[in-house]
Amino acid sequence: MKALRKIIDRSWEKLLVFSGALCVLLPVSPLNMKFIYSDSGVFLYTGWRILNGELPYRDVWDHKPPIIFYINALGLAIANNSRWGVWLIELVALFLAAYIGFQLFKKTLGFFAALISLLLWLLSLVYVLQGGNIPTEFTLPLQFSALWLVYHADKSKRPQWIFFLIGLTGASAFFLKQTAIGIWIAIAIYLTIQRLMSKQGRQWLRELWFIALGGLTVSLLIVVFFSIQGAFAQFWSAAFEYNVIYSSFGDAGFTTRQDSITNGLKLLTRTGLFQFSMIGYVAALILTLFRKNSVEKALPLLFVGLINLPIELILIGIPRKSYPHYYMTLLPVLAIFTGLTFSIFVSMASTLKIPKTVKVVLALGIAGLIAWFSFDGYMNTLYTYRKLYDNKNIINYIEDNTMPSEYVLLWGAETSMNYYTQRKSPTRFTYQYPLQREEYVDEGLILEFLDDVIQNRPPLIIKTDTPIPLYEFPIHTESVATRIAILQSHYCFEQEIDTWLIYKYSENQCDTNTQLP
């Protein structure tokens, strides 16, 4: 009996956190979400091609940093090319993030504050997860780990390793998504202020050196890897040069960056996370300035959080286009201040002579109310993913009309079809958005794309629901026009399926009425 009780005592918190992570990810599991968003489709396709000996950027073009592709490759490897493997890695990553955060906040702010903070940020994640398998999703355990590390830095007997790991996690986050490094910027500023005010200049230089060393270790490994493969130029062009241009692209349905951020933050108000965190932010400012002793345990977290929140908002606002998953990077810092808010509530309640049983009932009641008021939103999200656009007809057509060894070109941003059908794209530009950006594309890239299609001769070219006409490019030259004419004369219109236009290759020239427009 005692042994069983020990097991329960050791395991119930892990089980609680795991249950929360599982509930968040069930809507995006392959069990409920049969089809995926375009970004996830690119990552899955690239992961599949990595397992077949190909390389990101050189063989598959995308502008995300490289780690997300290798996470997908690992997931597909452990589940025989099934999405379940990637989903399992998502679950492990979210569990680690949630458990690290819960234990950290329990130690610094108390159990009840940690529990409510955990509940609110996990529920908020549902609204910004955007189908899952997103780089910012995998930065969450890195962000919470960095907070854990900086909290324990002054208590460690070997702090150099703590700071080395901070740099390691920061560089890993950077190579998942470049703008996901807000916490590490905040940590560097926090250490600078703390050490210089304490006149500990040498210690400050030593700490920053080990952080830089950790970051350089990851960075050099990635640079050397792509350089050895002869793909560094393509890596730099896609993941850095293109992203600079991408950040200044036109609107995403909002007139200004401020409108974009405001609309994005509304997603985090649905559960109350943002509102409670703003109370905590103001409280943290007051407490750290005037009553440091009352929050001594949490002081490093609060200082880092106070610096981090505006930095995160700036980083989210860098691109003109804003998507829900961008706001995932805010969750750790909002969780800190939400936890502080409820820690203050608990302190106020402790002055009242309330029996312990009543306190437990009240705590469970508050948690239950939060979960209950979020239930409709959770179920709506679940049904949205379940009813995501159904491409079975296209998948069946591709599988019935091509061999697994043959190529299929999707004109638009539907690389997921290449993954679902296990048909390789005839070109590394599996989606053609970079070829449409005159700030980025040149004649050489367009000719590379056209020559690949002509040489590999895919049996099918499928124009998806993209508004961009087939073979429209911002650069018009005789060489480009000649190659387009070749493709137009040999790809004949076959039929329309769910608004997607199917063109088949013909050795003979197409009739005028069946040529590509």
N, C-alpha and C positions, 0 to 999 in steps of 0.2 A: 504493500500500500504506500509506504514511504517512497519507494523507488518510483512508482507511478506518479506520485505527487511532485517529485523532483523533475521528472520528464515534462510534466505539464507546466511547472513553474519556468522551466528553461525554454519551452517551445511555444507558449501561448502567444507571446508578442510576435514572434516570427510568423506564426499562423495567421494572426490578425493582419499583419502587414501584407503577407502573401495574398490573403483573401481580397484585400483592397486593390492590390495590383492586378489580380485576376479579373475582378469585376470591371476595372477600367479597360482592360484589353479584350474582354469577351466580344464587344461589338465589332472590333476590327479583326477578329480571328477568322480563318478561312471557313469555319463552321457557319458564321453569320454573314460575312462579307465575301461574296463569291468573286467579285471583281474589284479592281484596285484603281487608284488614281494614277495619273500619268507619271509623277515623280517616282513613285514606288515601282512602276513598271520599268522605268529606265534602270533603277538599281538592281531589280531582280534579273533583268536581261543581262546587265553587265556582269553580275555575279555568276550567271550561267556561262557566259563567254570566258570568264576568268578560269572556271573549272575546265574549260576546253582549250586552255593554253593561250588565251588572248590577254591583252593588256588595256586597262582604261586609257583613254585619250588617244593612244596610238591606233587601237582597233575599234574602240567605241567612244564616241565623243559625248562628253557631258561636262558641265562647268562646276559640279560639286567637287570638293576636295576628296581624296581617294579612300579614306577609311570606310565610308558607308558602302562602297562597292565590295570591299573584302569582308565586311560583316555579312552582307548578303551572300557572298560566295560560301562563307562558313555555314550559314544557315541552310543553304541549298545542299551543301555537301553532307550535312548530318541527317537530312531528310529526303534524300534521293530526288533532288530538284523540286521538292514541294515547298510551298509557302509556310507550311507548319514549322519548318526549321527556323526560318527567320522570325516568325511569331514567337517561338520559344526563346530566342535570344532577346527579343523585346521584353518578354515577361521577366527574364532573369535580370535584365538591365533596370527595369522599373522597380523590381523588388529590391535590388541593391540600393537604388536611389532612395526609395521610401524607407527602408530599414536604417540606412545610415542617417538620414535626416531625422527620423523618429528618435533614435538613440541619442543623437546630438542634442535635440531640443528637450528631450526628457531630462538629460543631465543638466542643461543650463536653464531651462524655463519651467520644468516640472512635467509630470506625467499627463495631467489633463490638458495643459496647453499643447503638448506635443501631439496628443491624440486628435484634438480638434484641428490643429494645423495640418496634420497628415490628411485627415478626412477632407478638408476644404481644398487643399491643393490637388489631391487625387481626383476629386469630383470636377475641379476646374480643368484638369488635363483632358477630360472627356471632350470638352468643347473646342480644344485647340489641337487635338491629336491629328485631325485631318487625314484619317484613314490609316495612320501608323506607318511604320518603316520610313521614318523621317530623320535626317541627321540630328536635329535638335532633341529628339527623343532619346538618342544615345548619349547626348552630352549631359543629361540629368544626373546619372551616377557620378560623372566626372565633377560636376559642379558641387554636389553634396559632399563628395570626397575631399575636394579642395577646402570647403568650409570646415570639415572635420579636421583636416591636417593643420590649418592655420590656428584652430582652437587649441590643438595639442602641441603646437610648436614650442611654446615656452616651458612646457612640462616635460618635454622629451629629453632623454640623456644624450641622444644623437640627433640634434635638430637639423644637421646638415642633410640627413636623409629625408627628413620631413620636407625641407625646402626643395630638394631634388625632385621628390614626388609631386610637389605642387607644380613645378615646371613641367614635369612629365605629363600630368593630367591636363595642364593648360595647352600644351602643344597638341595633344591628342584631340582636345575640343576644337582647336583651330583647324586641324585637318579633317574634322567632321563638318564644321561650318565656321567660316572665318569670323563672323560677327558674334559667335557664342563665347567670347573670351572676356566678357564683362567682369565676372567674379575675379579673374586673375589680374586684371587691371586694377580693380579695387584693392586686392590684397597687396599689390606692389605699392600703391599710394598709401595704404594703411601702415605698412612697414616703414615706409619713408618718413611719414609724420611721426610715428611712434619712436623710431630710433633716433631721429635727428633732434626731436624735442628732449629726449633723454640723454643727448650727447653721446650716443653709441654708434658713431660713424663707422668704425671698423666692423662691428657686428652687422650693421645694415649692408655694407658692401659684401660681406661674406654671405649673407642670406640671399641677396639678389644674385650673387655669382652662382650659387647652387640652384636657384630657380632657373637662371639662364642656362645652366649646364643641363638640367633636365629637359628644358625646351629644345635646346640644340641637339640633344641625343635623338629625339624623335624626328626633328626636322632633317638632320643629316641622313638618318636611315632612309627616309622617304626620298630625299634628293638623290642619294647614291643609288637607290633601287631603280628609279626611273632613268637615271643617267646610264647605268649599266645596260638597261634594256634599250637604250637609244631613243627614249621617249620623253626626255626632259623638256624639249622645246614644245611638244604638243601639250604636255602637262602644264607648263607655265602659261601657254597661250589660252588654254581652256579655263583652268582653275583660278587664274589671276588676271590676265589681260581682259578676258571676256567679262569677268565679274565686276571689274571697275566700270566697264561700259554698262553692264546690266543694272548696276545700282542707280544709274541716271536715266533708265528707260522711262517712257511716258507713264501716264496715270494708270491706276489699277481700279478704276471706279471711284476714286476720290480726287478732289480738286487739288489738295495739298498734302504734304507729308503729315501735317498736323491732323487733318481729317482722317487720314489713314490710321494713325496711331490711336486717335479717339475711338474710332469704330472697332479697332482691334481690342482695346482695353475693355470695351463693353462685354466682350466674351468672358472676361474674368470677373465681371460683376454679378454674373448669373447665380453664383453660389454664395456671394458675399465675401469671397476671398479678398478682392481688391479693396472693398470698403473697410474690412477689419484691419487689413495691412496698413492702410493710410492712418487709421487711429494709432496703430502701433508705431508707425514711422514718426509721427508727431511726438508720441510719448518717448520714443527712443532719443529724439533730439533733446528733449527736456531732461530726461534722466541722465544721459551721458554728460550733459553740461553742468547739471546742478546736484545730482544725487547718484554719483557713480557707484557708491558702496551698495546701493540697493539692487544693482544689476551687475555686481562684480563678476559673477560666474559667466554671464552672457556678454560681457563687455567686448571681447574681440569680435564676436559675431555681429553685434550691433554696430560697431564702428565700420566693419567691412560692408554691412548691409546699407548703412547710411550713404556710404560712398557709391555702392554698387547700383542702387536703384536708378539714379539719373543717368549713369553710364549705360545701363541696359536700354533705357528709353532712347538714348542717342544712337546706340548701335542698331536698334530695331528700326529707327527712322532713317538710316543711311540709304537703303533702297527706296525708290519712289513706290515700287510695288510692295504691298504688304499682304501677307497671307496669315491665316490663323496660327499655323505652326511656329511662326516667328516668336509668338508670345510665350512659348514654352520656356524660353530662357529666363523669363521673369519669375517663374514659379518658386525657385529656391529662396530668392530674396523676399518675395511676398509671404512665403511660409514662415520666414524668420519673424517678420513683424506681426503676422497674424498670431503666431505663438506668443509673442510678447503681450499682445492685447489680451489674450485669454489668461496669461500668467498674472496680469494686473487684476483681472476680474476675480481670479482665485484668491489673490492676496487680500482684496477687499472683502471677499466672502469669509475669509478665515478670521476676520475680526468679529464676525457674528458667531454666536454660539449655536451652530447648526450641527446636529448629530451626524456622524460619519456616514451612516446608512442613507440619510437624506441627501448628503452631498453626492454620494455615488448615484443615487436615483436621478438627481438633477443633472449630473454629468451625462448619464446615459440618455436622459430625456433630450438634452440639447443636441447630442450627437444624432439621436433618432430624428429630431425635427429637421436638422440640416439635410440628412439623407432623404427624408420624406419630401421636402420641398424641391429636392433635386431629381426626384424620381421621374417626373414627366419629361424633363429635359433629357435625362439619360435614355429613356425608352424611345423618345423621338429620334435621338442620335442613332440608337440601335436599328430602328426601322429605316432610317435614311441610308445607312450602309447596306442593309439587307436589300433595299430596292435600287441600289446603284445600277446605272445603265447596264443592260444585259447585252453582251456581245457574242452570245452563243452562236447566233446565225453566221456571223463573220468567221468565228473560230472553226465552225463545222465546214464552212465553204473552203477555207484555206487548207484544212486537213484533208478534205476530199479531193482537192484539185492540185495538190503539190505533194512531193515526196519530202521526208524529213531532211534529206541532204540538199534540197533546193532552197533558193533565196526567195524572200518576199519583202517588197518595199512598201512601207506605210507612209504616205504623204500626209504629214501633220505631226502630232505629238502622241502617237499611240504605240510606243515601243512595247507596251504590255502585250500586244497581240503577237509580237515576235516571241515573247517569253511563253505565253500560254500555248502557242502552237509548236514551240521549239523549232521555229524556222528562223534562220539567221538573216539579218539584214545584209543587202549587197554592198553596203557602204557603212563607214563608221558614223556617218550622220544619220542615225536611226530616226531622229526627228530633225527637222530642218530649220528651226528657229534661228540658230546662229548664222545660217546662210541668208537670212532675211534682214539682218542688221547691217546696214551700210557702214556703220561706225566700226564694225569688226571684220566683215567679210571682204575678201579680195577676189580677183579673177581666178587665182590659183586654187582657192578652196572650192569655188563653184565648179571649175573644170575637174578637180579631183572627184567631187561627188558625181558628176555626170559620167566621167570615164569609168568609175567603179560600177555604176549601174549598167552601162553599155557592155563592159567586159564581163560582168558576172551574170548578166542576162536573167534576172528574176522572172519566173513564169507569170507572176502577178505583180501589178502595181495597183495599190488601193488608195484612193483619195478619201480620207476620213472626213469628219465634219468640220475641218479647219476652214476658216474663211479665205485663206491664202490660195489663189488659183495654182493649179499644177505648173511647176517649173517657172514660177515667177521669181525673179531675183532682182536686186537693186542695181546690178551691174549688167550692162548689155554690150556684148562684143561679138564680133564675127565668129570667134571660136566657140563661145557659149551658144550662139544661135545655131551653128552647124550641128552641135551635139544634141540640142533639144529637137531639132528636125529629125534626127535619126531615131530618137525615142518616139516621137509622135508618129512616125511612119510605121513602127513595128508593134506598138501597143494599142490594141483595138478595144473599144468599149464592149464589155460583155453584158453587164447587168448592174442594177442598183439594189443594194441590200441595206435596209434600215438607214437610208440617206447616204450611205457610203457607195462610191462608184468603183466598180471593179473593171480593170483593164488587163487583158491577157496578151502575152507575147505571141506574135505571129512571124514566121519566117518570111512570108509575103507581106507586101505593103498593105496597110489597112485601107479600106474604102474611106472616102472623105468623111462620111457620116459617123465613122467609128474611130476616128483618130482622137488622140488627146487634144483637148482644147488649148 
